[in-house]
Amino acid sequence: MVSKAPAQSGFFFRSLLMILIDFYSRYPRWLFRTSQTPAFQGRHACRNTIRAEGQHVAERLMLRQAIDVASFPKDRILVLFFEWQAHVRRHAVPMGYDAWLDQRYLQGPAAAVTLKQKRVVFELMHGAVFEVRGKDGRRRLFRVQLENDFPYVSFRDPANAVNYPWVAFPGVFTQAELMTLRRVY
């Protein structure tokens, strides 16, 4: 009679090893390594901060402390709306809110912010276009504009050349979608 113990123990150790491997190590390495894009200047678009060594790398590479998306007060959403209303009252802006936001997007200063949503740390840049992939694997393109480190996004439909209205960033993306964040241009 042949013993099955060695084969079973090998299977057990391989299973244990797979469990101990961090979930995020299955993602492509480029998500967690320095980008070759000149605009990022050696900084990551998205990093995993779950493991201790990842946290040390993230702290060493981040120039500024990441802002937790959940920490934004609810009234931050209305700041640009109130600014637009003030311009309208002074008759300085003859256009609608969305047109004014589009103009601000094109003329705004180049700025970047490092944000954190749960355990995902990522960077958004004013005037840049990013993409994420949803559960279905479909690509979602969006533009970013910043107002004192508070991000607003506007989704794009390149097939129909449509830019959708601007929305406040918090609550728009899941953590899994942010793991696929990539700057397009």
C-alpha positions as a printed NumPy array, in Angstrom:
array([[  0.   ,   0.   ,   0.   ],
       [  1.414,   3.371,  -1.045],
       [  1.312,   6.238,   1.436],
       [ -0.309,   9.479,   0.265],
       [  1.083,  11.567,   3.1  ],
       [  4.03 ,  13.141,   1.186],
       [  1.82 ,  14.202,  -1.712],
       [ -0.789,  15.613,   0.651],
       [  1.777,  17.497,   2.714],
       [  3.246,  19.022,  -0.466],
       [ -0.206,  20.164,  -1.476],
       [ -0.773,  21.578,   2.012],
       [  2.453,  23.6  ,   1.965],
       [  1.756,  24.941,  -1.541],
       [ -1.75 ,  25.944,  -0.43 ],
       [ -0.376,  27.59 ,   2.693],
       [  2.176,  29.473,   0.605],
       [ -0.545,  30.728,  -1.744],
       [ -2.568,  31.964,   1.234],
       [  0.418,  33.807,   2.657],
       [  1.133,  35.573,  -0.632],
       [ -0.391,  39.023,  -0.6  ],
       [ -3.523,  39.337,  -2.76 ],
       [ -2.181,  42.394,  -4.54 ],
       [  0.994,  40.638,  -5.649],
       [ -1.116,  39.056,  -8.409],
       [ -1.553,  42.446, -10.056],
       [  0.901,  43.589, -12.74 ],
       [  4.127,  44.938, -11.296],
       [  3.824,  48.232, -13.176],
       [  0.973,  49.228, -10.872],
       [  3.35 ,  49.364,  -7.935],
       [  6.593,  50.426,  -9.549],
       [  7.93 ,  53.768, -10.706],
       [  6.218,  54.96 , -13.85 ],
       [  8.279,  55.77 , -16.922],
       [  5.958,  58.667, -17.769],
       [  7.964,  61.92 , -17.5  ],
       [  5.054,  63.823, -15.949],
       [  5.052,  61.565, -12.908],
       [  8.732,  62.265, -12.247],
       [  9.356,  58.851, -10.729],
       [  6.233,  58.82 ,  -8.55 ],
       [  3.573,  56.139,  -8.588],
       [  0.048,  56.582,  -9.883],
       [ -1.124,  53.782,  -7.635],
       [  0.59 ,  51.903,  -4.819],
       [ -0.359,  49.13 ,  -2.474],
       [  0.169,  50.017,   1.186],
       [ -1.135,  46.835,   2.775],
       [  2.149,  45.164,   3.687],
       [  4.656,  46.764,   6.033],
       [  7.461,  46.96 ,   3.471],
       [  5.016,  48.478,   0.973],
       [  4.141,  51.104,   3.553],
       [  7.804,  51.97 ,   4.062],
       [  8.33 ,  52.277,   0.304],
       [  5.197,  54.412,  -0.005],
       [  6.336,  56.735,   2.785],
       [  9.768,  57.068,   1.231],
       [  8.423,  57.799,  -2.257],
       [  5.614,  60.17 ,  -1.395],
       [  6.673,  63.793,  -1.337],
       [  3.547,  64.825,   0.559],
       [  1.357,  62.932,   2.981],
       [ -1.576,  61.24 ,   1.265],
       [ -4.97 ,  62.797,   1.972],
       [ -7.656,  60.31 ,   2.943],
       [-10.624,  60.705,   0.588],
       [-13.021,  59.916,   3.443],
       [-11.672,  62.891,   5.434],
       [-13.013,  65.533,   3.031],
       [-15.878,  67.487,   4.623],
       [-19.171,  67.367,   2.736],
       [-19.213,  71.134,   2.128],
       [-16.032,  70.862,  -0.031],
       [-18.243,  69.647,  -2.879],
       [-19.896,  73.07 ,  -3.117],
       [-16.788,  75.279,  -3.109],
       [-16.531,  75.611,  -6.897],
       [-20.284,  76.111,  -7.214],
       [-20.161,  79.02 ,  -4.759],
       [-17.13 ,  80.453,  -6.594],
       [-19.049,  80.287,  -9.897],
       [-22.08 ,  81.977,  -8.291],
       [-19.861,  84.808,  -7.034],
       [-18.494,  85.333, -10.571],
       [-22.031,  85.349, -11.998],
       [-23.193,  87.944,  -9.436],
       [-20.313,  90.22 , -10.464],
       [-21.17 ,  89.584, -14.134],
       [-17.64 ,  88.3  , -14.652],
       [-18.791,  84.977, -16.128],
       [-21.531,  84.895, -18.773],
       [-21.565,  81.076, -19.039],
       [-23.214,  78.135, -17.299],
       [-21.667,  76.143, -14.482],
       [-20.444,  73.186, -16.583],
       [-18.975,  75.455, -19.268],
       [-17.193,  77.442, -16.545],
       [-15.789,  74.206, -15.066],
       [-14.558,  73.149, -18.516],
       [-12.825,  76.521, -18.921],
       [-11.294,  76.211, -15.447],
       [-10.072,  72.714, -16.359],
       [ -8.244,  74.066, -19.405],
       [ -6.793,  77.152, -17.685],
       [ -6.109,  75.807, -14.212],
       [ -2.602,  75.573, -12.823],
       [ -0.749,  72.275, -13.09 ],
       [ -1.058,  70.659,  -9.687],
       [ -0.998,  67.151,  -8.279],
       [ -2.393,  65.575,  -5.142],
       [ -1.662,  62.252,  -3.481],
       [ -4.84 ,  60.658,  -2.172],
       [ -5.688,  57.549,  -0.216],
       [ -8.914,  55.537,  -0.374],
       [ -8.838,  52.788,   2.243],
       [ -5.531,  51.024,   1.461],
       [ -4.923,  52.341,  -2.039],
       [ -2.645,  55.355,  -2.455],
       [ -2.752,  57.139,  -5.802],
       [ -1.931,  60.453,  -7.433],
       [ -4.211,  62.679,  -9.501],
       [ -3.049,  65.636, -11.587],
       [ -5.044,  68.678, -12.665],
       [ -5.582,  68.684, -16.424],
       [ -4.715,  65.008, -16.89 ],
       [ -6.851,  62.222, -18.314],
       [ -6.9  ,  58.896, -16.473],
       [ -8.54 ,  55.54 , -16.981],
       [ -9.799,  52.817, -14.687],
       [-11.242,  49.425, -15.502],
       [-14.504,  48.26 , -13.977],
       [-15.594,  44.753, -12.994],
       [-16.583,  44.053, -16.573],
       [-13.092,  45.046, -17.773],
       [-14.391,  48.03 , -19.713],
       [-12.234,  51.126, -19.808],
       [-13.607,  54.3  , -18.186],
       [-11.804,  57.509, -19.15 ],
       [-12.086,  60.626, -17.006],
       [-10.602,  64.117, -16.736],
       [ -9.404,  65.541, -13.421],
       [ -9.388,  69.065, -12.049],
       [ -8.297,  70.056,  -8.567],
       [ -9.534,  72.77 ,  -6.264],
       [ -7.135,  73.068,  -3.301],
       [ -6.404,  69.31 ,  -3.402],
       [-10.096,  68.398,  -3.769],
       [-10.623,  66.45 ,  -7.016],
       [-13.487,  66.755,  -9.47 ],
       [-13.835,  64.269, -12.336],
       [-15.621,  64.333, -15.665],
       [-16.057,  61.084, -17.567],
       [-15.377,  60.98 , -21.305],
       [-16.866,  58.945, -24.109],
       [-14.176,  59.067, -26.803],
       [-16.294,  57.093, -29.293],
       [-18.952,  59.827, -29.333],
       [-16.66 ,  62.76 , -28.399],
       [-18.73 ,  63.536, -25.294],
       [-17.518,  64.969, -21.982],
       [-19.999,  64.335, -19.186],
       [-20.697,  66.839, -16.355],
       [-18.223,  67.292, -13.523],
       [-18.79 ,  65.391, -10.278],
       [-16.952,  65.41 ,  -6.952],
       [-14.443,  62.567,  -6.627],
       [-15.335,  60.952,  -3.271],
       [-17.517,  57.885,  -3.727],
       [-17.104,  57.643,  -7.511],
       [-14.642,  54.723,  -7.673],
       [-14.293,  51.44 ,  -5.825],
       [-10.992,  50.347,  -4.351],
       [-10.673,  47.645,  -7.035],
       [-11.136,  50.243,  -9.79 ],
       [ -8.482,  52.476,  -8.243],
       [ -6.039,  49.559,  -8.329],
       [ -6.278,  49.778, -12.143],
       [ -5.786,  53.568, -12.269],
       [ -3.544,  54.655, -15.128],
       [ -2.733,  58.05 , -16.592],
       [ -3.573,  58.21 , -20.296],
       [ -2.332,  61.756, -21.112]])
